[in-house]
């Protein structure tokens, strides 16, 4: 399992809680956890850029090696 805690995330323009959850935790389902950890930004659907979010401590199941590898290799190289 992977545990994230005590980290800040610096938002880029046009990011959302969903896209950040996917980028950081590997699944959009963690967007609600991000929102709960950052209630001041819950009204924003899309970030302007420059916002700093607190990343909550979450236990994230590690993907199996085959799936993780498939996500890191460009499709034309497989």
mmCIF file of the N, C-alpha and C atoms, coordinates in Angstrom:
data_MODEL
# 
_entry.id   MODEL 
# 
loop_
_atom_site.group_PDB 
_atom_site.id 
_atom_site.type_symbol 
_atom_site.label_atom_id 
_atom_site.label_alt_id 
_atom_site.label_comp_id 
_atom_site.label_asym_id 
_atom_site.label_entity_id 
_atom_site.label_seq_id 
_atom_site.pdbx_PDB_ins_code 
_atom_site.Cartn_x 
_atom_site.Cartn_y 
_atom_site.Cartn_z 
_atom_site.occupancy 
_atom_site.B_iso_or_equiv 
_atom_site.pdbx_formal_charge 
_atom_site.auth_seq_id 
_atom_site.auth_comp_id 
_atom_site.auth_asym_id 
_atom_site.auth_atom_id 
_atom_site.pdbx_PDB_model_num 
ATOM 1   N N  . UNK A 1 1  ? 0.832   -1.189 0.000   1.00 0.00 ? 1  UNK A N  1 
ATOM 2   C CA . UNK A 1 1  ? 0.000   0.000  0.000   1.00 0.00 ? 1  UNK A CA 1 
ATOM 3   C C  . UNK A 1 1  ? 0.872   1.247  0.000   1.00 0.00 ? 1  UNK A C  1 
ATOM 4   N N  . UNK A 1 2  ? 0.376   2.265  -0.628  1.00 0.00 ? 2  UNK A N  1 
ATOM 5   C CA . UNK A 1 2  ? 1.070   3.541  -0.680  1.00 0.00 ? 2  UNK A CA 1 
ATOM 6   C C  . UNK A 1 2  ? 0.330   4.508  0.236   1.00 0.00 ? 2  UNK A C  1 
ATOM 7   N N  . UNK A 1 3  ? 1.040   5.230  1.049   1.00 0.00 ? 3  UNK A N  1 
ATOM 8   C CA . UNK A 1 3  ? 0.417   6.212  1.937   1.00 0.00 ? 3  UNK A CA 1 
ATOM 9   C C  . UNK A 1 3  ? 1.009   7.582  1.622   1.00 0.00 ? 3  UNK A C  1 
ATOM 10  N N  . UNK A 1 4  ? 0.146   8.536  1.365   1.00 0.00 ? 4  UNK A N  1 
ATOM 11  C CA . UNK A 1 4  ? 0.568   9.913  1.119   1.00 0.00 ? 4  UNK A CA 1 
ATOM 12  C C  . UNK A 1 4  ? 0.158   10.746 2.332   1.00 0.00 ? 4  UNK A C  1 
ATOM 13  N N  . UNK A 1 5  ? 1.047   11.588 2.812   1.00 0.00 ? 5  UNK A N  1 
ATOM 14  C CA . UNK A 1 5  ? 0.662   12.457 3.916   1.00 0.00 ? 5  UNK A CA 1 
ATOM 15  C C  . UNK A 1 5  ? 1.600   13.638 4.024   1.00 0.00 ? 5  UNK A C  1 
ATOM 16  N N  . UNK A 1 6  ? 1.057   14.723 4.499   1.00 0.00 ? 6  UNK A N  1 
ATOM 17  C CA . UNK A 1 6  ? 1.872   15.884 4.778   1.00 0.00 ? 6  UNK A CA 1 
ATOM 18  C C  . UNK A 1 6  ? 2.454   16.586 3.567   1.00 0.00 ? 6  UNK A C  1 
ATOM 19  N N  . UNK A 1 7  ? 1.947   16.280 2.390   1.00 0.00 ? 7  UNK A N  1 
ATOM 20  C CA . UNK A 1 7  ? 2.451   16.900 1.187   1.00 0.00 ? 7  UNK A CA 1 
ATOM 21  C C  . UNK A 1 7  ? 1.484   17.953 0.680   1.00 0.00 ? 7  UNK A C  1 
ATOM 22  N N  . UNK A 1 8  ? 2.035   18.900 -0.033  1.00 0.00 ? 8  UNK A N  1 
ATOM 23  C CA . UNK A 1 8  ? 1.219   19.922 -0.689  1.00 0.00 ? 8  UNK A CA 1 
ATOM 24  C C  . UNK A 1 8  ? 1.236   19.656 -2.187  1.00 0.00 ? 8  UNK A C  1 
ATOM 25  N N  . UNK A 1 9  ? 0.151   20.020 -2.835  1.00 0.00 ? 9  UNK A N  1 
ATOM 26  C CA . UNK A 1 9  ? 0.060   19.896 -4.287  1.00 0.00 ? 9  UNK A CA 1 
ATOM 27  C C  . UNK A 1 9  ? -0.163  21.286 -4.855  1.00 0.00 ? 9  UNK A C  1 
ATOM 28  N N  . UNK A 1 10 ? 0.677   21.710 -5.769  1.00 0.00 ? 10 UNK A N  1 
ATOM 29  C CA . UNK A 1 10 ? 0.553   23.013 -6.416  1.00 0.00 ? 10 UNK A CA 1 
ATOM 30  C C  . UNK A 1 10 ? -0.220  22.830 -7.721  1.00 0.00 ? 10 UNK A C  1 
ATOM 31  N N  . UNK A 1 11 ? -1.398  23.408 -7.768  1.00 0.00 ? 11 UNK A N  1 
ATOM 32  C CA . UNK A 1 11 ? -2.295  23.226 -8.909  1.00 0.00 ? 11 UNK A CA 1 
ATOM 33  C C  . UNK A 1 11 ? -1.829  23.999 -10.132 1.00 0.00 ? 11 UNK A C  1 
ATOM 34  N N  . UNK A 1 12 ? -2.089  23.413 -11.267 1.00 0.00 ? 12 UNK A N  1 
ATOM 35  C CA . UNK A 1 12 ? -1.891  24.083 -12.551 1.00 0.00 ? 12 UNK A CA 1 
ATOM 36  C C  . UNK A 1 12 ? -3.250  24.524 -13.071 1.00 0.00 ? 12 UNK A C  1 
ATOM 37  N N  . UNK A 1 13 ? -3.256  25.432 -14.017 1.00 0.00 ? 13 UNK A N  1 
ATOM 38  C CA . UNK A 1 13 ? -4.510  25.912 -14.601 1.00 0.00 ? 13 UNK A CA 1 
ATOM 39  C C  . UNK A 1 13 ? -5.270  24.749 -15.230 1.00 0.00 ? 13 UNK A C  1 
ATOM 40  N N  . UNK A 1 14 ? -6.574  24.780 -15.084 1.00 0.00 ? 14 UNK A N  1 
ATOM 41  C CA . UNK A 1 14 ? -7.519  23.821 -15.663 1.00 0.00 ? 14 UNK A CA 1 
ATOM 42  C C  . UNK A 1 14 ? -7.506  22.448 -15.014 1.00 0.00 ? 14 UNK A C  1 
ATOM 43  N N  . UNK A 1 15 ? -6.845  22.286 -13.875 1.00 0.00 ? 15 UNK A N  1 
ATOM 44  C CA . UNK A 1 15 ? -6.936  21.027 -13.146 1.00 0.00 ? 15 UNK A CA 1 
ATOM 45  C C  . UNK A 1 15 ? -8.198  21.032 -12.301 1.00 0.00 ? 15 UNK A C  1 
ATOM 46  N N  . UNK A 1 16 ? -8.637  19.852 -11.927 1.00 0.00 ? 16 UNK A N  1 
ATOM 47  C CA . UNK A 1 16 ? -9.809  19.695 -11.067 1.00 0.00 ? 16 UNK A CA 1 
ATOM 48  C C  . UNK A 1 16 ? -9.462  18.706 -9.964  1.00 0.00 ? 16 UNK A C  1 
ATOM 49  N N  . UNK A 1 17 ? -10.345 18.575 -8.973  1.00 0.00 ? 17 UNK A N  1 
ATOM 50  C CA . UNK A 1 17 ? -10.112 17.594 -7.923  1.00 0.00 ? 17 UNK A CA 1 
ATOM 51  C C  . UNK A 1 17 ? -10.004 16.194 -8.528  1.00 0.00 ? 17 UNK A C  1 
ATOM 52  N N  . UNK A 1 18 ? -10.834 15.903 -9.527  1.00 0.00 ? 18 UNK A N  1 
ATOM 53  C CA . UNK A 1 18 ? -10.793 14.587 -10.166 1.00 0.00 ? 18 UNK A CA 1 
ATOM 54  C C  . UNK A 1 18 ? -9.447  14.328 -10.834 1.00 0.00 ? 18 UNK A C  1 
ATOM 55  N N  . UNK A 1 19 ? -8.965  15.291 -11.603 1.00 0.00 ? 19 UNK A N  1 
ATOM 56  C CA . UNK A 1 19 ? -7.710  15.082 -12.321 1.00 0.00 ? 19 UNK A CA 1 
ATOM 57  C C  . UNK A 1 19 ? -6.529  14.987 -11.358 1.00 0.00 ? 19 UNK A C  1 
ATOM 58  N N  . UNK A 1 20 ? -6.574  15.740 -10.267 1.00 0.00 ? 20 UNK A N  1 
ATOM 59  C CA . UNK A 1 20 ? -5.503  15.690 -9.278  1.00 0.00 ? 20 UNK A CA 1 
ATOM 60  C C  . UNK A 1 20 ? -5.520  14.344 -8.555  1.00 0.00 ? 20 UNK A C  1 
ATOM 61  N N  . UNK A 1 21 ? -6.710  13.867 -8.196  1.00 0.00 ? 21 UNK A N  1 
ATOM 62  C CA . UNK A 1 21 ? -6.823  12.560 -7.541  1.00 0.00 ? 21 UNK A CA 1 
ATOM 63  C C  . UNK A 1 21 ? -6.273  11.461 -8.443  1.00 0.00 ? 21 UNK A C  1 
ATOM 64  N N  . UNK A 1 22 ? -6.589  11.532 -9.721  1.00 0.00 ? 22 UNK A N  1 
ATOM 65  C CA . UNK A 1 22 ? -6.079  10.545 -10.672 1.00 0.00 ? 22 UNK A CA 1 
ATOM 66  C C  . UNK A 1 22 ? -4.562  10.631 -10.776 1.00 0.00 ? 22 UNK A C  1 
ATOM 67  N N  . UNK A 1 23 ? -4.037  11.841 -10.838 1.00 0.00 ? 23 UNK A N  1 
ATOM 68  C CA . UNK A 1 23 ? -2.598  12.052 -10.970 1.00 0.00 ? 23 UNK A CA 1 
ATOM 69  C C  . UNK A 1 23 ? -1.837  11.617 -9.721  1.00 0.00 ? 23 UNK A C  1 
ATOM 70  N N  . UNK A 1 24 ? -2.336  11.961 -8.556  1.00 0.00 ? 24 UNK A N  1 
ATOM 71  C CA . UNK A 1 24 ? -1.614  11.705 -7.310  1.00 0.00 ? 24 UNK A CA 1 
ATOM 72  C C  . UNK A 1 24 ? -1.858  10.298 -6.770  1.00 0.00 ? 24 UNK A C  1 
ATOM 73  N N  . UNK A 1 25 ? -3.132  9.895  -6.740  1.00 0.00 ? 25 UNK A N  1 
ATOM 74  C CA . UNK A 1 25 ? -3.493  8.631  -6.097  1.00 0.00 ? 25 UNK A CA 1 
ATOM 75  C C  . UNK A 1 25 ? -3.766  7.497  -7.085  1.00 0.00 ? 25 UNK A C  1 
ATOM 76  N N  . UNK A 1 26 ? -3.855  7.836  -8.368  1.00 0.00 ? 26 UNK A N  1 
ATOM 77  C CA . UNK A 1 26 ? -4.081  6.803  -9.367  1.00 0.00 ? 26 UNK A CA 1 
ATOM 78  C C  . UNK A 1 26 ? -5.527  6.470  -9.625  1.00 0.00 ? 26 UNK A C  1 
ATOM 79  N N  . UNK A 1 27 ? -6.453  7.215  -9.003  1.00 0.00 ? 27 UNK A N  1 
ATOM 80  C CA . UNK A 1 27 ? -7.879  6.948  -9.200  1.00 0.00 ? 27 UNK A CA 1 
ATOM 81  C C  . UNK A 1 27 ? -8.684  8.192  -8.849  1.00 0.00 ? 27 UNK A C  1 
ATOM 82  N N  . UNK A 1 28 ? -9.654  8.495  -9.688  1.00 0.00 ? 28 UNK A N  1 
ATOM 83  C CA . UNK A 1 28 ? -10.497 9.673  -9.464  1.00 0.00 ? 28 UNK A CA 1 
ATOM 84  C C  . UNK A 1 28 ? -11.382 9.544  -8.234  1.00 0.00 ? 28 UNK A C  1 
ATOM 85  N N  . UNK A 1 29 ? -11.564 8.324  -7.742  1.00 0.00 ? 29 UNK A N  1 
ATOM 86  C CA . UNK A 1 29 ? -12.462 8.128  -6.593  1.00 0.00 ? 29 UNK A CA 1 
ATOM 87  C C  . UNK A 1 29 ? -11.961 8.833  -5.329  1.00 0.00 ? 29 UNK A C  1 
ATOM 88  N N  . UNK A 1 30 ? -10.699 9.246  -5.312  1.00 0.00 ? 30 UNK A N  1 
ATOM 89  C CA . UNK A 1 30 ? -10.145 9.934  -4.152  1.00 0.00 ? 30 UNK A CA 1 
ATOM 90  C C  . UNK A 1 30 ? -10.378 11.448 -4.184  1.00 0.00 ? 30 UNK A C  1 
ATOM 91  N N  . UNK A 1 31 ? -11.122 11.923 -5.168  1.00 0.00 ? 31 UNK A N  1 
ATOM 92  C CA . UNK A 1 31 ? -11.424 13.359 -5.265  1.00 0.00 ? 31 UNK A CA 1 
ATOM 93  C C  . UNK A 1 31 ? -12.170 13.852 -4.026  1.00 0.00 ? 31 UNK A C  1 
ATOM 94  N N  . UNK A 1 32 ? -13.088 13.051 -3.512  1.00 0.00 ? 32 UNK A N  1 
ATOM 95  C CA . UNK A 1 32 ? -13.842 13.452 -2.315  1.00 0.00 ? 32 UNK A CA 1 
ATOM 96  C C  . UNK A 1 32 ? -12.916 13.618 -1.115  1.00 0.00 ? 32 UNK A C  1 
ATOM 97  N N  . UNK A 1 33 ? -11.909 12.761 -1.002  1.00 0.00 ? 33 UNK A N  1 
ATOM 98  C CA . UNK A 1 33 ? -10.942 12.891 0.088   1.00 0.00 ? 33 UNK A CA 1 
ATOM 99  C C  . UNK A 1 33 ? -10.146 14.184 -0.035  1.00 0.00 ? 33 UNK A C  1 
ATOM 100 N N  . UNK A 1 34 ? -9.775  14.528 -1.265  1.00 0.00 ? 34 UNK A N  1 
ATOM 101 C CA . UNK A 1 34 ? -9.077  15.798 -1.502  1.00 0.00 ? 34 UNK A CA 1 
ATOM 102 C C  . UNK A 1 34 ? -9.962  16.980 -1.136  1.00 0.00 ? 34 UNK A C  1 
ATOM 103 N N  . UNK A 1 35 ? -11.227 16.906 -1.508  1.00 0.00 ? 35 UNK A N  1 
ATOM 104 C CA . UNK A 1 35 ? -12.157 17.987 -1.198  1.00 0.00 ? 35 UNK A CA 1 
ATOM 105 C C  . UNK A 1 35 ? -12.340 18.141 0.308   1.00 0.00 ? 35 UNK A C  1 
ATOM 106 N N  . UNK A 1 36 ? -12.454 17.022 1.014   1.00 0.00 ? 36 UNK A N  1 
ATOM 107 C CA . UNK A 1 36 ? -12.607 17.078 2.467   1.00 0.00 ? 36 UNK A CA 1 
ATOM 108 C C  . UNK A 1 36 ? -11.383 17.679 3.142   1.00 0.00 ? 36 UNK A C  1 
ATOM 109 N N  . UNK A 1 37 ? -10.211 17.461 2.577   1.00 0.00 ? 37 UNK A N  1 
ATOM 110 C CA . UNK A 1 37 ? -8.974  17.999 3.145   1.00 0.00 ? 37 UNK A CA 1 
ATOM 111 C C  . UNK A 1 37 ? -8.758  19.468 2.785   1.00 0.00 ? 37 UNK A C  1 
ATOM 112 N N  . UNK A 1 38 ? -9.522  19.961 1.792   1.00 0.00 ? 38 UNK A N  1 
ATOM 113 C CA . UNK A 1 38 ? -9.351  21.334 1.301   1.00 0.00 ? 38 UNK A CA 1 
ATOM 114 C C  . UNK A 1 38 ? -10.701 22.020 1.117   1.00 0.00 ? 38 UNK A C  1 
ATOM 115 N N  . UNK A 1 39 ? -11.451 22.178 2.207   1.00 0.00 ? 39 UNK A N  1 
ATOM 116 C CA . UNK A 1 39 ? -12.811 22.714 2.093   1.00 0.00 ? 39 UNK A CA 1 
ATOM 117 C C  . UNK A 1 39 ? -12.897 24.123 1.512   1.00 0.00 ? 39 UNK A C  1 
ATOM 118 N N  . UNK A 1 40 ? -11.844 24.910 1.645   1.00 0.00 ? 40 UNK A N  1 
ATOM 119 C CA . UNK A 1 40 ? -11.872 26.273 1.108   1.00 0.00 ? 40 UNK A CA 1 
ATOM 120 C C  . UNK A 1 40 ? -11.956 26.301 -0.414  1.00 0.00 ? 40 UNK A C  1 
ATOM 121 N N  . UNK A 1 41 ? -11.589 25.208 -1.067  1.00 0.00 ? 41 UNK A N  1 
ATOM 122 C CA . UNK A 1 41 ? -11.585 25.154 -2.527  1.00 0.00 ? 41 UNK A CA 1 
ATOM 123 C C  . UNK A 1 41 ? -12.733 24.329 -3.107  1.00 0.00 ? 41 UNK A C  1 
ATOM 124 N N  . UNK A 1 42 ? -13.624 23.848 -2.267  1.00 0.00 ? 42 UNK A N  1 
ATOM 125 C CA . UNK A 1 42 ? -14.709 22.983 -2.745  1.00 0.00 ? 42 UNK A CA 1 
ATOM 126 C C  . UNK A 1 42 ? -15.631 23.667 -3.748  1.00 0.00 ? 42 UNK A C  1 
ATOM 127 N N  . UNK A 1 43 ? -15.700 24.961 -3.735  1.00 0.00 ? 43 UNK A N  1 
ATOM 128 C CA . UNK A 1 43 ? -16.543 25.688 -4.676  1.00 0.00 ? 43 UNK A CA 1 
ATOM 129 C C  . UNK A 1 43 ? -15.940 25.825 -6.065  1.00 0.00 ? 43 UNK A C  1 
ATOM 130 N N  . UNK A 1 44 ? -14.679 25.462 -6.208  1.00 0.00 ? 44 UNK A N  1 
ATOM 131 C CA . UNK A 1 44 ? -14.011 25.583 -7.502  1.00 0.00 ? 44 UNK A CA 1 
ATOM 132 C C  . UNK A 1 44 ? -14.122 24.274 -8.271  1.00 0.00 ? 44 UNK A C  1 
ATOM 133 N N  . UNK A 1 45 ? -14.676 24.368 -9.462  1.00 0.00 ? 45 UNK A N  1 
ATOM 134 C CA . UNK A 1 45 ? -14.764 23.198 -10.321 1.00 0.00 ? 45 UNK A CA 1 
ATOM 135 C C  . UNK A 1 45 ? -13.444 22.980 -11.036 1.00 0.00 ? 45 UNK A C  1 
ATOM 136 N N  . UNK A 1 46 ? -12.854 24.082 -11.478 1.00 0.00 ? 46 UNK A N  1 
ATOM 137 C CA . UNK A 1 46 ? -11.574 24.049 -12.191 1.00 0.00 ? 46 UNK A CA 1 
ATOM 138 C C  . UNK A 1 46 ? -10.662 25.084 -11.536 1.00 0.00 ? 46 UNK A C  1 
ATOM 139 N N  . UNK A 1 47 ? -9.413  24.696 -11.321 1.00 0.00 ? 47 UNK A N  1 
ATOM 140 C CA . UNK A 1 47 ? -8.467  25.598 -10.671 1.00 0.00 ? 47 UNK A CA 1 
ATOM 141 C C  . UNK A 1 47 ? -7.839  26.564 -11.674 1.00 0.00 ? 47 UNK A C  1 
ATOM 142 N N  . UNK A 1 48 ? -7.524  27.767 -11.181 1.00 0.00 ? 48 UNK A N  1 
ATOM 143 C CA . UNK A 1 48 ? -6.895  28.801 -12.005 1.00 0.00 ? 48 UNK A CA 1 
ATOM 144 C C  . UNK A 1 48 ? -5.403  28.534 -12.177 1.00 0.00 ? 48 UNK A C  1 
ATOM 145 N N  . UNK A 1 49 ? -4.824  27.859 -11.220 1.00 0.00 ? 49 UNK A N  1 
ATOM 146 C CA . UNK A 1 49 ? -3.386  27.627 -11.186 1.00 0.00 ? 49 UNK A CA 1 
ATOM 147 C C  . UNK A 1 49 ? -2.793  28.404 -10.036 1.00 0.00 ? 49 UNK A C  1 
ATOM 148 N N  . UNK A 1 50 ? -1.889  27.783 -9.312  1.00 0.00 ? 50 UNK A N  1 
ATOM 149 C CA . UNK A 1 50 ? -1.268  28.446 -8.169  1.00 0.00 ? 50 UNK A CA 1 
ATOM 150 C C  . UNK A 1 50 ? -1.884  28.089 -6.830  1.00 0.00 ? 50 UNK A C  1 
ATOM 151 N N  . UNK A 1 51 ? -3.060  27.478 -6.838  1.00 0.00 ? 51 UNK A N  1 
ATOM 152 C CA . UNK A 1 51 ? -3.663  27.047 -5.581  1.00 0.00 ? 51 UNK A CA 1 
ATOM 153 C C  . UNK A 1 51 ? -2.791  25.942 -4.973  1.00 0.00 ? 51 UNK A C  1 
ATOM 154 N N  . UNK A 1 52 ? -2.735  25.912 -3.655  1.00 0.00 ? 52 UNK A N  1 
ATOM 155 C CA . UNK A 1 52 ? -1.959  24.886 -2.962  1.00 0.00 ? 52 UNK A CA 1 
ATOM 156 C C  . UNK A 1 52 ? -2.922  24.041 -2.148  1.00 0.00 ? 52 UNK A C  1 
ATOM 157 N N  . UNK A 1 53 ? -2.983  22.755 -2.489  1.00 0.00 ? 53 UNK A N  1 
ATOM 158 C CA . UNK A 1 53 ? -3.858  21.818 -1.791  1.00 0.00 ? 53 UNK A CA 1 
ATOM 159 C C  . UNK A 1 53 ? -3.055  20.965 -0.831  1.00 0.00 ? 53 UNK A C  1 
ATOM 160 N N  . UNK A 1 54 ? -3.681  20.601 0.263   1.00 0.00 ? 54 UNK A N  1 
ATOM 161 C CA . UNK A 1 54 ? -3.086  19.655 1.201   1.00 0.00 ? 54 UNK A CA 1 
ATOM 162 C C  . UNK A 1 54 ? -3.503  18.251 0.777   1.00 0.00 ? 54 UNK A C  1 
ATOM 163 N N  . UNK A 1 55 ? -2.534  17.349 0.679   1.00 0.00 ? 55 UNK A N  1 
ATOM 164 C CA . UNK A 1 55 ? -2.837  15.972 0.313   1.00 0.00 ? 55 UNK A CA 1 
ATOM 165 C C  . UNK A 1 55 ? -3.089  15.178 1.588   1.00 0.00 ? 55 UNK A C  1 
ATOM 166 N N  . UNK A 1 56 ? -4.284  14.592 1.720   1.00 0.00 ? 56 UNK A N  1 
ATOM 167 C CA . UNK A 1 56 ? -4.598  13.832 2.924   1.00 0.00 ? 56 UNK A CA 1 
ATOM 168 C C  . UNK A 1 56 ? -3.865  12.491 2.957   1.00 0.00 ? 56 UNK A C  1 
ATOM 169 N N  . UNK A 1 57 ? -3.707  11.963 4.154   1.00 0.00 ? 57 UNK A N  1 
ATOM 170 C CA . UNK A 1 57 ? -3.128  10.633 4.327   1.00 0.00 ? 57 UNK A CA 1 
ATOM 171 C C  . UNK A 1 57 ? -4.157  9.600  3.901   1.00 0.00 ? 57 UNK A C  1 
ATOM 172 N N  . UNK A 1 58 ? -3.817  8.811  2.915   1.00 0.00 ? 58 UNK A N  1 
ATOM 173 C CA . UNK A 1 58 ? -4.719  7.772  2.425   1.00 0.00 ? 58 UNK A CA 1 
ATOM 174 C C  . UNK A 1 58 ? -3.936  6.495  2.192   1.00 0.00 ? 58 UNK A C  1 
ATOM 175 N N  . UNK A 1 59 ? -4.572  5.378  2.464   1.00 0.00 ? 59 UNK A N  1 
ATOM 176 C CA . UNK A 1 59 ? -3.999  4.091  2.093   1.00 0.00 ? 59 UNK A CA 1 
ATOM 177 C C  . UNK A 1 59 ? -4.518  3.775  0.705   1.00 0.00 ? 59 UNK A C  1 
ATOM 178 N N  . UNK A 1 60 ? -3.620  3.721  -0.243  1.00 0.00 ? 60 UNK A N  1 
ATOM 179 C CA . UNK A 1 60 ? -3.984  3.474  -1.631  1.00 0.00 ? 60 UNK A CA 1 
ATOM 180 C C  . UNK A 1 60 ? -3.443  2.110  -2.029  1.00 0.00 ? 60 UNK A C  1 
ATOM 181 N N  . UNK A 1 61 ? -4.317  1.197  -2.411  1.00 0.00 ? 61 UNK A N  1 
ATOM 182 C CA . UNK A 1 61 ? -3.813  -0.121 -2.827  1.00 0.00 ? 61 UNK A CA 1 
ATOM 183 C C  . UNK A 1 61 ? -2.877  0.019  -4.019  1.00 0.00 ? 61 UNK A C  1 
ATOM 184 N N  . UNK A 1 62 ? -1.792  -0.713 -3.962  1.00 0.00 ? 62 UNK A N  1 
ATOM 185 C CA . UNK A 1 62 ? -0.825  -0.677 -5.045  1.00 0.00 ? 62 UNK A CA 1 
ATOM 186 C C  . UNK A 1 62 ? -1.335  -1.542 -6.188  1.00 0.00 ? 62 UNK A C  1 
ATOM 187 N N  . UNK A 1 63 ? -1.246  -1.002 -7.401  1.00 0.00 ? 63 UNK A N  1 
ATOM 188 C CA . UNK A 1 63 ? -1.660  -1.759 -8.574  1.00 0.00 ? 63 UNK A CA 1 
ATOM 189 C C  . UNK A 1 63 ? -0.665  -2.880 -8.808  1.00 0.00 ? 63 UNK A C  1 
ATOM 190 N N  . UNK A 1 64 ? -1.130  -3.943 -9.454  1.00 0.00 ? 64 UNK A N  1 
ATOM 191 C CA . UNK A 1 64 ? -0.175  -5.006 -9.753  1.00 0.00 ? 64 UNK A CA 1 
ATOM 192 C C  . UNK A 1 64 ? 0.857   -4.494 -10.748 1.00 0.00 ? 64 UNK A C  1 
ATOM 193 N N  . UNK A 1 65 ? 2.007   -5.087 -10.770 1.00 0.00 ? 65 UNK A N  1 
ATOM 194 C CA . UNK A 1 65 ? 3.130   -4.611 -11.579 1.00 0.00 ? 65 UNK A CA 1 
ATOM 195 C C  . UNK A 1 65 ? 2.786   -4.501 -13.052 1.00 0.00 ? 65 UNK A C  1 
ATOM 196 N N  . UNK A 1 66 ? 2.003   -5.427 -13.570 1.00 0.00 ? 66 UNK A N  1 
ATOM 197 C CA . UNK A 1 66 ? 1.658   -5.412 -14.985 1.00 0.00 ? 66 UNK A CA 1 
ATOM 198 C C  . UNK A 1 66 ? 0.844   -4.167 -15.335 1.00 0.00 ? 66 UNK A C  1 
ATOM 199 N N  . UNK A 1 67 ? -0.131  -3.839 -14.506 1.00 0.00 ? 67 UNK A N  1 
ATOM 200 C CA . UNK A 1 67 ? -0.957  -2.661 -14.734 1.00 0.00 ? 67 UNK A CA 1 
ATOM 201 C C  . UNK A 1 67 ? -0.129  -1.395 -14.581 1.00 0.00 ? 67 UNK A C  1 
ATOM 202 N N  . UNK A 1 68 ? 0.694   -1.327 -13.548 1.00 0.00 ? 68 UNK A N  1 
ATOM 203 C CA . UNK A 1 68 ? 1.523   -0.141 -13.329 1.00 0.00 ? 68 UNK A CA 1 
ATOM 204 C C  . UNK A 1 68 ? 2.490   0.054  -14.486 1.00 0.00 ? 68 UNK A C  1 
ATOM 205 N N  . UNK A 1 69 ? 3.079   -1.016 -14.980 1.00 0.00 ? 69 UNK A N  1 
ATOM 206 C CA . UNK A 1 69 ? 4.005   -0.926 -16.090 1.00 0.00 ? 69 UNK A CA 1 
ATOM 207 C C  . UNK A 1 69 ? 3.290   -0.460 -17.351 1.00 0.00 ? 69 UNK A C  1 
ATOM 208 N N  . UNK A 1 70 ? 2.091   -0.966 -17.584 1.00 0.00 ? 70 UNK A N  1 
ATOM 209 C CA . UNK A 1 70 ? 1.326   -0.579 -18.770 1.00 0.00 ? 70 UNK A CA 1 
ATOM 210 C C  . UNK A 1 70 ? 1.014   0.913  -18.757 1.00 0.00 ? 70 UNK A C  1 
ATOM 211 N N  . UNK A 1 71 ? 0.850   1.496  -17.579 1.00 0.00 ? 71 UNK A N  1 
ATOM 212 C CA . UNK A 1 71 ? 0.532   2.918  -17.475 1.00 0.00 ? 71 UNK A CA 1 
ATOM 213 C C  . UNK A 1 71 ? 1.755   3.811  -17.647 1.00 0.00 ? 71 UNK A C  1 
ATOM 214 N N  . UNK A 1 72 ? 2.954   3.254  -17.604 1.00 0.00 ? 72 UNK A N  1 
ATOM 215 C CA . UNK A 1 72 ? 4.145   4.075  -17.715 1.00 0.00 ? 72 UNK A CA 1 
ATOM 216 C C  . UNK A 1 72 ? 4.850   3.953  -19.056 1.00 0.00 ? 72 UNK A C  1 
ATOM 217 N N  . UNK A 1 73 ? 4.472   2.966  -19.870 1.00 0.00 ? 73 UNK A N  1 
ATOM 218 C CA . UNK A 1 73 ? 5.103   2.753  -21.167 1.00 0.00 ? 73 UNK A CA 1 
ATOM 219 C C  . UNK A 1 73 ? 4.184   3.280  -22.256 1.00 0.00 ? 73 UNK A C  1 
ATOM 220 N N  . UNK A 1 74 ? 4.754   4.039  -23.167 1.00 0.00 ? 74 UNK A N  1 
ATOM 221 C CA . UNK A 1 74 ? 3.977   4.574  -24.295 1.00 0.00 ? 74 UNK A CA 1 
ATOM 222 C C  . UNK A 1 74 ? 3.407   3.403  -25.105 1.00 0.00 ? 74 UNK A C  1 
ATOM 223 N N  . UNK A 1 75 ? 2.147   3.516  -25.565 1.00 0.00 ? 75 UNK A N  1 
ATOM 224 C CA . UNK A 1 75 ? 1.496   2.411  -26.274 1.00 0.00 ? 75 UNK A CA 1 
ATOM 225 C C  . UNK A 1 75 ? 2.269   1.903  -27.486 1.00 0.00 ? 75 UNK A C  1 
ATOM 226 N N  . UNK A 1 76 ? 2.988   2.787  -28.174 1.00 0.00 ? 76 UNK A N  1 
ATOM 227 C CA . UNK A 1 76 ? 3.705   2.355  -29.374 1.00 0.00 ? 76 UNK A CA 1 
ATOM 228 C C  . UNK A 1 76 ? 4.996   1.598  -29.029 1.00 0.00 ? 76 UNK A C  1 
ATOM 229 N N  . UNK A 1 77 ? 5.360   1.566  -27.749 1.00 0.00 ? 77 UNK A N  1 
ATOM 230 C CA . UNK A 1 77 ? 6.559   0.846  -27.349 1.00 0.00 ? 77 UNK A CA 1 
ATOM 231 C C  . UNK A 1 77 ? 6.254   -0.539 -26.790 1.00 0.00 ? 77 UNK A C  1 
ATOM 232 N N  . UNK A 1 78 ? 4.982   -0.888 -26.705 1.00 0.00 ? 78 UNK A N  1 
ATOM 233 C CA . UNK A 1 78 ? 4.623   -2.197 -26.156 1.00 0.00 ? 78 UNK A CA 1 
ATOM 234 C C  . UNK A 1 78 ? 4.402   -3.210 -27.242 1.00 0.00 ? 78 UNK A C  1 
# 
